[in-house]
Amino acid sequence: MDKEKKELLTLARNVLENELLAKNHKLENKNKIFNKKRGVFVTLNNENKLRGCIGYIKPIDTIWNSIIKMAKSAAFKDPRFSPVTKNELEDLNIEISILSKLIKIDGVEDIKAGRDGLLIQKGFSSGVLLPQVATDNNWDSTTFLQNTCWKAGLNKNCYEDENVEIFRFEADVFSESELIEKR
């Protein structure tokens, strides 16, 4: 499985090099396992600080195509950050999260911080936090749920509202820093 993870990380790196360095890496998928449709997030970190993170929570496209689209979006379209520059490229650590299916839950008792990511929806408001966010911040399940409410633009106890839908999901999370030697 590490071979496939490295292949996806290399794909994301090649997408960024094509865009920023005018390289012409071929982005051909030669592994049918990447034809599965899954939710995918690409996260970019620079010196352990978030630099961009965009993804599909639902299986909208194949894993391969989603990595291509989300790598570009995380680098150039995350509204929280200015676009990544070629001077930053070498210092970026790419992290990929491949998501499981969404599972509707009733409340905090169904959440395991560190295992689960969360999606909160109420009307047109929604917020997503990946599983690693709870781990990185040492949050318990309630704090994680409250922060997902906040991310959705809702009050921190929105999960108590009967009109709020809560979903959990798991993610296979891997990064260049753990799988790929620095160039």
N, C-alpha and C positions, 0 to 999 in steps of 0.2 A: 504493500500500500504506500510506503514511503516513495517508491518510484513514481506513482501516479501523483502524489502530492507535490513532489519536486517538479514534475511536468507542468502542473497547473501554476505553480509559483513562477516557473520559467516563462510560461505563456504571459502571465501578468507583467513580468519584467520586460519581455519583448514588446508588448503593447506600448508600454511607457517609452522604451527606447525608440520605437518606430515614430512616436509622436514628438518626442523631445530632441532626439538626435538624428532624425531623418534617416534612420536605419530602415532596412527592408527585410526584417525577419518575416519568414513565411509563418502564417498562423493557421496551418492545416491541422485538423484533428485526425489523428491516426489511431485513436483508441476508442472503441465503441462504448466503453464504460462512461465516457464523458458526454454521450448522447442522451443520458437520462436527464429528465427535467427535475430540477431541485431549486429551492431558494438558495441564493448565493450572496454573500457580502464580501467586498474587498475593502480592507482597512490599510491605510498608509500611515506609518509612524516615522517620525524623524527625531532621533535622540530621545526615544521613549515618549514623545509627545504626539498626540493625534494630529495628523496632517490632512486626513480625508477618510471618509467611510461612507460608502453608498452600496445599496444592495436591493435585491428582490426578496421579500419575505415569503412570497409564494412561488411555486415552480412555473414561471412564465416562459422560460426558454431552457435550452440545454445548458448543462454545466459549462461546457466549452464556450458557447456564445455569451453566456452570462458573465463569465470571467473577463472576456474581452470588453464587453460593454461597461461592466462595473469598475474595471481598472481605469478606464478612461474617465468615467464619471467621478470616481473618488479623487483622481488627480486634478481634474479640470472643472468639475461642476458642483462640488460640495459647496453649498451657499455659505457655509461657516468659515471658509478659507479662500484665500486668493489661489489662483491656479499654481500648481507645482511648476518649478522652473528646472531647466537642465542642470543648473548648479547644485540642486538638491538631490538629483536622481541617485547618485552614488550613496548618499546617506540614508535613503529611504529603506525601511524594512516593510516588506509586503506581507500581509496576513490575510488568509482566506478562511471564510467560514462557510461550510456546506451544511445547509439546514435540513432537519427532518421535517415531516409533515406537522402542521399545526394541530394541537390538541386543545379543545375547549375545556376550560376548568371553571370551578365555582368560586375559588378564593385562595387566600394565602396558604391554607393548609395543603393545597395541591402543588405547591411550588418548592423546588429544592434549589436554593441559591448555589450557583456554580455549575449545576447540571443544566438548568433550564434558561432559555431566553424567553422574553415575554413580548407579547403584542397586546395592547389595550386599544379598544375601539369604542367610541360613543359618537353616534351621528357621523359627521364628517371629520371628527378628530381621531387621530390615532398616533400611537407612539410605540417604538420598538427599541428594546435593549438586548444586545447579544449576551449569551451566558457569561462570557469573560468579564463583562462590566461589573457584575456582582463580585466576582473573585478579585478583580483588580482594586476594588474599593472596599473590600472586606464587609460587604453588606449582608445582612440576614435577609430572609425571604420577604418580610414586611417592608423593610427599607427599599429593597429592590423593586417591589410592586409600587410603592409610593413614588419612586423616581421614574418609573415607567409612566405613571399617571402624569407626572410633571412634564415629561418629554412629550406627551400628547397634548400639552397645553391645558390640562385639566387640574383640578385641585388634587392634593396628594392622597386624599381618601376617596377618590372617584370610584375605586374598585368596590365600594360599598353600595353604589347606585345600581339598582336592578336593570337599568338600561345600558350598562357598560358590559361589553363582552371582553373576556380575558382568555388569551390563548398562550400555551407554553409550547416550546419546541426545544430540541437538542441540536447541537452543532458539532461537526467535526472541524476543529480549529487548528490551523497549522501556519507556520510563518517561515520566512527565509532565515531568520536568526536561529531557528532550531534545526532546520533541515539543509540549508545551503551555505557552503563556505563563502566568505566574502571574496570578491574578485580582486 
